Amino acid sequence: MAQNIYDNPEFFAGYSQLERSLSGLAGTPEWSALRALLPDLRGRRVADLGCGFGWFCRWAREQGAVEVSGYDLSDRMLGRARSMTADGAITYARADLETLELPEASFDLVYSSLAFHYLVNLDRLLEQVHRSLAPGGRMVCSVEHPIFTAPTQPGWRVEADGRKVWSLDGYQVEGPRVTDWLAPGVVKQHRTLSSYLNLLIRLGFTIQHVEEWQPTEAQIAARPEWTDERERPMFLLLSALR
C-alpha cells in the first residue's frame, strides 16, 4: 500500500492550512497552467486520481462534465471532500493508487495533481489510466519536478526493506526520498524527467505538452516572494492522449 501520510493528524492539520487547501484551485499557483491543458469538459466523463478535498471534481462538474469520479487513499481527505460536495454526479471512492483497477474505456479525461510522485509502481497505474481512457481521451497531470524531488545535498533514503540510510544520491539515482514536510518521514519517489516521458511513450500515450512550471510575471507582481520559484522548476505538468 502507498504511504498514507494524509491521514497522519499532524500532516493533515498542516496541509489543511495551505493556501491550496483553504482557497481551492484559486490558491494553487500552477492551476492556470494546468487548466490551459484541459479539453472542453462538456459531456465528458472525468476521473481525478488523488482527488484530495475534491476541488477539481467540483470544478469539472461546473464546466459541464456529466460524471466525475474522485479517488483518494486518505479517509480524512475524502471526508472533507464529501462534506463540501452536494452533487450526485460526483462520486468519491477510497482507493490505493498503487493497486487501483479502472474500468476500460470509461473516461474522457483522467486528471491528477501532485499525487504520482508518491507511487512506487507508477508504471502499473499509468497502464490502468491508458486502459481506462476512451479513444482520444486525455490525461493531464502534475508532479513535483524531478529537480525538486532529487536533493542536491546528502539526505536520508528509504531502502526496499524499510531501512533508512544516509545517501549521497543525486538527480540520476532514482528511488525513494524522505523529507520532513508538514510531518517527519514523508516518502516521495524520485524519477528523472526522461523516465516520466519514456514511460508514457512506452505505454502508448502521445505526449501533447510538457511544462516545467514557473510563475508568470503577473503572479510575481502579485506575490514577489514567488521570484524564488524561478531558480528551479517546482512542478512538472504533462498532457498526453490515448
VOPAVO-839718 format. One line per 8 residues: their letters; for each residue x, y, z of C-alpha. Coordinates in steps of 0.2 Angstrom, whole numbers. Example, Ala and Ser with C-alpha at 12.3 -4.5 7.8 and 13.67 -1.06 7.14 Angstrom:
as) 62:-22:39 ~ 68:-5:36
This chain:
maqniydn) 0:0:0 ~ 6:18:-4 ~ 11:28:11 ~ -5:36:18 ~ 3:52:25 ~ -13:62:23 ~ -21:53:37 ~ -7:57:49
peffagys) -16:70:60 ~ 0:81:61 ~ 2:81:42 ~ -17:84:39 ~ -18:98:51 ~ -3:107:42 ~ -10:103:24 ~ -27:110:29
qlerslsg) -19:127:32 ~ -10:128:15 ~ -17:141:3 ~ -22:127:-9 ~ -32:119:4 ~ -41:135:10 ~ -44:143:-7 ~ -45:128:-18
lagtpews) -40:129:-36 ~ -38:148:-35 ~ -25:146:-22 ~ -15:134:-32 ~ 0:143:-41 ~ 1:131:-56 ~ -18:130:-59 ~ -19:142:-73
alrallpd) -6:132:-82 ~ -14:116:-79 ~ -31:122:-84 ~ -24:128:-101 ~ -20:109:-104 ~ -38:103:-101 ~ -51:99:-115 ~ -68:105:-116
lrgrrvad) -77:95:-102 ~ -95:97:-108 ~ -102:80:-108 ~ -86:72:-103 ~ -83:58:-90 ~ -69:63:-78 ~ -58:54:-66 ~ -47:63:-53
lgcgfgwf) -33:52:-45 ~ -28:59:-28 ~ -43:70:-28 ~ -40:77:-10 ~ -53:89:-5 ~ -62:87:-21 ~ -59:105:-28 ~ -56:99:-46
crwareqg) -70:86:-46 ~ -82:100:-42 ~ -74:112:-54 ~ -76:99:-68 ~ -94:97:-65 ~ -96:116:-66 ~ -88:115:-83 ~ -101:103:-89
avevsgyd) -94:85:-85 ~ -108:73:-84 ~ -100:62:-71 ~ -84:64:-61 ~ -75:50:-50 ~ -63:55:-37 ~ -51:43:-29 ~ -40:45:-14
lsdrmlgr) -32:34:-1 ~ -35:46:13 ~ -51:44:23 ~ -48:62:30 ~ -46:69:13 ~ -62:60:7 ~ -72:65:22 ~ -68:84:19
arsmtadg) -72:81:0 ~ -89:73:4 ~ -93:87:16 ~ -90:100:3 ~ -100:91:-11 ~ -118:91:-14 ~ -119:84:-32 ~ -125:66:-36
aityarad) -114:66:-52 ~ -98:66:-41 ~ -93:51:-33 ~ -78:48:-21 ~ -70:32:-18 ~ -56:26:-6 ~ -43:18:-17 ~ -24:15:-16
letlelpe) -17:21:-32 ~ -4:8:-32 ~ -17:-6:-34 ~ -32:4:-42 ~ -42:-5:-55 ~ -50:6:-68 ~ -64:1:-80 ~ -59:0:-98
asfdlvys) -63:15:-109 ~ -74:23:-96 ~ -66:41:-95 ~ -63:55:-107 ~ -51:64:-95 ~ -40:57:-81 ~ -33:71:-71 ~ -20:70:-56
slafhylv) -12:84:-46 ~ 3:81:-36 ~ 0:63:-32 ~ 10:52:-44 ~ 27:56:-36 ~ 21:46:-20 ~ 19:30:-30 ~ 32:16:-31
nldrlleq) 23:7:-45 ~ 18:21:-57 ~ 20:10:-72 ~ 5:0:-66 ~ -6:14:-63 ~ -2:23:-80 ~ -6:6:-88 ~ -23:7:-80
vhrslapg) -25:25:-85 ~ -22:21:-103 ~ -34:7:-102 ~ -47:17:-94 ~ -47:31:-107 ~ -59:31:-122 ~ -50:33:-139 ~ -44:51:-140
grmvcsve) -46:53:-121 ~ -33:64:-112 ~ -23:63:-96 ~ -17:79:-88 ~ -6:78:-73 ~ 6:87:-62 ~ 20:80:-51 ~ 34:88:-41
hpiftapt) 48:92:-53 ~ 62:79:-53 ~ 74:93:-49 ~ 64:97:-34 ~ 62:78:-29 ~ 81:75:-31 ~ 90:83:-17 ~ 107:92:-21
qpgwrvea) 114:88:-4 ~ 116:72:6 ~ 100:66:14 ~ 90:50:20 ~ 84:37:8 ~ 72:23:12 ~ 78:6:6 ~ 66:-8:-1
dgrkvwsl) 66:-16:16 ~ 61:0:25 ~ 78:4:32 ~ 83:22:32 ~ 101:25:26 ~ 111:41:23 ~ 113:44:5 ~ 123:55:-7
dgyqvegp) 111:51:-21 ~ 109:65:-34 ~ 97:68:-49 ~ 102:52:-59 ~ 99:40:-45 ~ 80:36:-44 ~ 71:29:-30 ~ 63:35:-13
rvtdwlap) 67:51:-4 ~ 62:55:14 ~ 58:73:18 ~ 51:82:33 ~ 37:92:25 ~ 22:96:37 ~ 27:80:46 ~ 43:70:48
gvvkqhrt) 46:54:37 ~ 36:59:21 ~ 42:47:7 ~ 42:53:-11 ~ 48:44:-27 ~ 61:52:-37 ~ 61:49:-56 ~ 71:59:-69
lssylnll) 61:69:-82 ~ 66:56:-96 ~ 59:42:-85 ~ 42:51:-84 ~ 42:54:-103 ~ 48:37:-109 ~ 36:28:-98 ~ 21:37:-106
irlgftiq) 28:34:-123 ~ 31:15:-119 ~ 13:13:-113 ~ 6:21:-130 ~ 2:38:-125 ~ 5:53:-137 ~ 13:67:-127 ~ 5:83:-131
hveewqpt) 13:95:-119 ~ 27:96:-106 ~ 29:111:-95 ~ 42:115:-82 ~ 31:127:-72 ~ 37:144:-66 ~ 26:158:-60 ~ 21:171:-73
eaqiaarp) 26:190:-72 ~ 8:194:-66 ~ 10:181:-52 ~ 27:188:-47 ~ 20:205:-47 ~ 6:200:-35 ~ 17:189:-25 ~ 35:195:-26
ewtderer) 41:180:-14 ~ 37:169:-29 ~ 53:175:-38 ~ 62:162:-29 ~ 52:149:-39 ~ 62:154:-55 ~ 78:147:-48 ~ 72:129:-52
pmflllsa) 55:122:-58 ~ 45:116:-44 ~ 31:107:-54 ~ 31:96:-70 ~ 15:97:-80 ~ 11:84:-93 ~ -3:81:-105 ~ -5:65:-116
lr) -18:57:-127 ~ -23:39:-128
